[in-house]
Amino acid sequence: MIRTVEHLGLPASNPTQLKDWYVNVLGAKVVFESGQIPPAFFVQFPGGLMLEIYQCESVNPVTGHNTLAGFRHLALQVESIEQAKSELEKKGVIFTEQIKPAAGGGRVLFFRDGEGNLLHFVDRPKDSIFRH
């Protein structure tokens, strides 16, 4: 069912500045820029991990507290969203949103884990730079 973990979402109050920090400080490489306002970026680290950096709606002053549970979203790359959705529905997962276009091409479908953390399936075109 799941091919790989594709990327982690990282909301930011200033996406461009945060993208620059990851590039300049940690050596990440920009692999996608949305070209929109507000901007969104995918940056990739050696080894393949990608972060999607995008505009936040609000700032939580304790976001950086290391012992808080949860993540912003975890993208799980699948061959077929419909098949993956069907398999999880059999296990009791409830999908409250419709399939949507994915930044960078393809489609996404959001859902939540047992504690309410946001995840999504993503299927990409065969020639996508995001496919593993």
N, C-alpha and C positions, 0 to 999 in steps of 0.2 A: 504494500500500500504506500508507505512513505518512502520516497527516494532518498531524501537528505534534508537536513535543516538548512534552509537557504539564507535567511538573514534575521537579524534582530532589529526591532524598531527603537529609535532613540529620539523622542520629541525634544525640541530645543527652542529656547526663546529667541535665539539668533542662529538659524540653521547654517548660514554661510560661515559665520565665525566659528561655529563648532566643527564644521567640515574642515575648515582650514587648520584648526588645532589638530584634528586626527591625522591630516595629511602631513603637516609640518612637524608635529611632535612625535607621532607614533609611526610615521612612514606609510600610512594607508594610501591607497591609490583611488582616485575618483573614477568609477566605472559607469556612472549614470548621473546626469543632471536633468531635472524636469524642464528647465527653461521657463518655469512659471513663477508667479509671485503669489504667495510666498514660495521660495524655492524648496526643492527636495533633492536629496543626493543619496546615492549608494556609494559607500566607500568600502574597499576590500583590503584585507590584511593578507600578508603572506600566509599561505596555507588555505586561503579561500573564505574565511569568515567575512561576511558583509554586514555592515550597519546601514540601515535606512535612516537618514537624518532629515527630519521634517519639522514644520512649525508646530509648536505646542499651542494649546488653547489657554492654558493657565500654568503657573509655576507652583510646584509644591516645595516648600522650603526644606522638607526632609527627604527629598528624592535621593540624595546621595548617602543617606544613612544606611550603612552596610548590613544591618540586621533586619531591615524591613523586607517582608515577603513580596514576591511578584516581579514581573517584567512588563514591559509595555506591549509588545506582541512578539510572538514567535511564529515565523513563517515556515511551513512544512511543505516542501515541494512534492507534488504527486503527479502521476501520469494522467489521472482523470479525477477532476473534482467530484463529478457525480458518483463515481464508484467509491471514492473515499468517504463522501458524505453518507452514502448508503451503509457502508460498513460501520461508521460511528453511530448512526441512528440506531442500528441494531444493538449497540452497547449503551443506549440511553442518552446520547448527546443530542441536545436540542439546538437546532439552527434557527435563529430569529431574523437573519438577514438573507438577502438574495445574493447570487453570484454577481460580482462587479468586475469592471476592467481593472487590471493591475498596472501600477506604475512600471514603466519599462516593457510593457507588453504582456499579454496573457490575461488570466482571470484569477480572482481571489474569492474566497468564501470564509467569512469570519465566524468564529464560535468561541466559547469560553470553556476553561477547564473546571474542575470540581471546586475550586476556590474563587472562580470568577475572573481569572487572568485571561487576557485576550490572545487568541491564536488565530491563524488562518491557513487554509490550504491555498496553494498557488500552483497553477499549471501554466507552463510557458510554451511558446512555439518551439518547434524542434531546432530552429536556428538562433534561439535567444542566447544572449551573452550570459544569462543567469542559469542556464541548464547545466546540471552536473551529471 
